[in-house]
Amino acid sequence: MSANQIFIVFYVLLFFYFARRRFDLFSYVFLSSSVYFMPAVFGFVHDASMPLQLIPITPGLYYFYYFFYLVLIVFSISAKPVTKTNRTIAIPENTGSQINPTSVKVLRYLRVARWLSLIFLVIGFFSMKDVFFTENKQDFLDGQSLFFSIWQSISLLYVLLAVWLRRKLDILIGALYCVLDLYIGFRGVAVFSLLSIFLLYAYKNQRDKFLFMKIVSYGALAYIVLAIYKSMIWFVKANDIDAGLENFGDSESIYGMLLLSESFTQQAIFNAILVNNFTVPAEHVFSFLRVFLPGFGELVFDKQAGFNSYFQPVLFSHIPWGMANNFWAEQYALFGAVWLGVVTVCFFLIIRWANRKMLKYAVSNSDRLCFAVFLAVPAIFFIHRNSFEFELYIVRNSIFVLLFIALLSKIRVKI
């Protein structure tokens, strides 16, 4: 059997293991990693250069996949054994699986998030009105303002709060925000809203034996819809829908749509670093200082570069656009395989702690579950395509949004 066939057998067994246990943060880690580790099924990666050059996956990358999933299994078992007794959470009878809509504090958070999302959307539009509805995504990225990024983060929290409190008007507004973000050319608000709602629902409905398969089914459908959207949106914005439909109807285009997903290029980064035994300077580990002390990191550590600026000019100099990052490749390039293994174990220690907290919040019907999901979903999903520094930016910005809204909610103004 070839390496990818062996991996397929391993993955199928892993899939059925998670299908038999409750859906929690470990299940979410499994599914989110499945998106980015998808090239292992095909046995090759590519760097998105045209025409596509398919690059075989090195055995070392498969070893990492196996190690990652084995650690995932160990921690998911040790966190809470899967037995008939504890497959469900004992939710108090007076609340059941119902959301408590009377939380005054969270209702104030919702109202603040509603107005803040509108304010930052308006400011974001006027600060970049020349590129807001451009047909070229790169032009939008070049002109993107901080206000728009803040709007995206607030909008995600707004959608979650609206669903948590079951406020129909706010859910409708949140849905419109998702559509707007999609039309502009992004997917973050829509994707993370769906993932957050799935995870929120999972923690509140632990008695559903078919929950994992339901979420996988809905998630797969959403993935297909978003893949179609990605291939069509720029034709729609260019008022050339016929060309888009013709392109989509081509079987080779459909296959190409799958191959051009970013998981293949993200794993190409790790694959190239393993093949070339590429390393980065040890002082790069201090890049996180720039997250908490803007300007200080560059001042002390001689304007250290991001991970991408180390590997792309050397390994992918023929690619004219940025290839983003790969967290796991970054750790390997820093201190080798042993360090990568230590970081992987530490990652799952954090997941185990967070999962325990979220289970506790679900049992007590605490509003904190909503905020925990807001922090966890983007950070866990994006860790596979970000550097450590940018991952900290995501967590930091999410915490800032929460604190800002919490602070404003203290102002007792009827809004």
C-alpha angles and dihedrals in degrees: 000000000000122000094257092049091053089049091051091055090048092048094049090053089048091049093055091047091058092042089062097051132066117277111254141135092299090056089050091051089051094051096042091049089048089064093054097036092051094110088070088072091056096040097229144073134197137203096229093250115144125276092033114251109202111217120199115240112249117236090243091066091052089051089056092050091052092046092048093051094043091053088047091054093047094051094043090054096044093046093063122343115237106242135142090257100053101032086101134048118238099236113190114261094234092063104024110177091320123122114239104237095187099076102129093190095054091043088058089049089053093051092048091047090049094056096037092052090052094046095049091045091054093045090045091051095051093043091056104019092136092064103023094104098023120148090225115074092198090058088053092049091049091052098036114132130212089244092064092051090050089049090055092053094045091047091056092052090044092055091048093049091047091053092043091054094035094232104167098197092049091047088054092050090048090051090053089052089054091051091048092051090049093049092051088056105262132108104192101100094044097042097045092043090056093044092047092050090049091051093044090051091047094055091048096047105045093146093069106104092195096047096111094053091045092053092045091051095048091042092051090049091050090048091054092047092049091047089054089047091052092053094045108036097083091049088051093050089048090052090239102118093149091061089048093052091047091050092047092049091060110098090213089054091053090051089045090051088060094044092049093057110120094246090079094053093042091054090044086065093055091042093053093047091053094045093048095035087231118189136188127212115278092237088068086082087076092062088105088074089076089062095058101025109037109207095007095086093053092045096052101032099043099257094302114207130236120260093259092057089058102051106027099062089050105036102025105026090142092064110091096195132061116273096201115224146282117227096202093047089050092055092049092048090052104053109348137249098322092055090047089054092050092049091049091053091047089051091056092045087059091046091051092050092047092047091052090051093048092049088052091050090050092052093050093041088236121176087225089080089071093052093044091054090049090056098040106045102063094036095053095042095046098045089088094060103033138074120245089255094054091044088058089049089058093050093043094050092047091051091048091052091050093048093045093052091044090052094049091046088063089067103090098220120139105239 
